[in-house]
Amino acid sequence: MQDIPDSRIATGFADTLSTQGFKFLEHSSDPAFAVDTSMRLAYVNRSYIAFGCANGGLGEQDSFSGIGTYIGDVMSDPLRQFYLMAYGTLIKDDKTWNHEYDCSSPTHYRRYLQSTFPLKGKGLVVINRLLKEQSHTVASEPPVKDYYLNENQLIPQCSHCHKVRRHGADVKWDWVTEWVASPPQEVTHSLCEPCADYYYGELKATLTSA
Ligand SMILES: [Zn+2]
């Protein structure tokens, strides 16, 4: 097979991928990447570059320059903390992990399965598979800032499901299409309670299993 171009793989990492059985990712339509043990991007497949989620806008196919980037630099909190902790522990403990997550666009609900595989002391491979894509079934609320600005004049938006937190006595997270398409200046990244329960619960179950 053709060699993976240097712009998508770190020096020496091709051997790691092939000896551990992951060279098929070059021909996979599932967006995938690998990190080394210091959480620097060591490989991305072709599909990953076109993938709009969680890549921090790493660049176009022919001008990709993300190899060697510390992944903590291309994510923002709270997801940054979550994934750094998860990946770090999985590398250390040599464990696989599967979890589902939402990555919706303004027009479509999308759900992915993320599977991670440790590379026996060389890092971690992360594969994202699209499970479901459909038009949104939840109605959008109107983008009225007064309903959402909190006491700090910020609008918390869940980093996973992109819902925004309605300010008031009852905690409620609403889907506001306009703000997924173009978030207002006041948006601050957060995690809604259902997402936080789900993500941290899944992770905890994995990390504490034998
Ligand atoms: Zn959420």
Residues whose N, C-alpha, C, O or C-beta is under 5 A from the ligand:
A	BS01	ZN	C158 H160 C161 H162 C192 C195
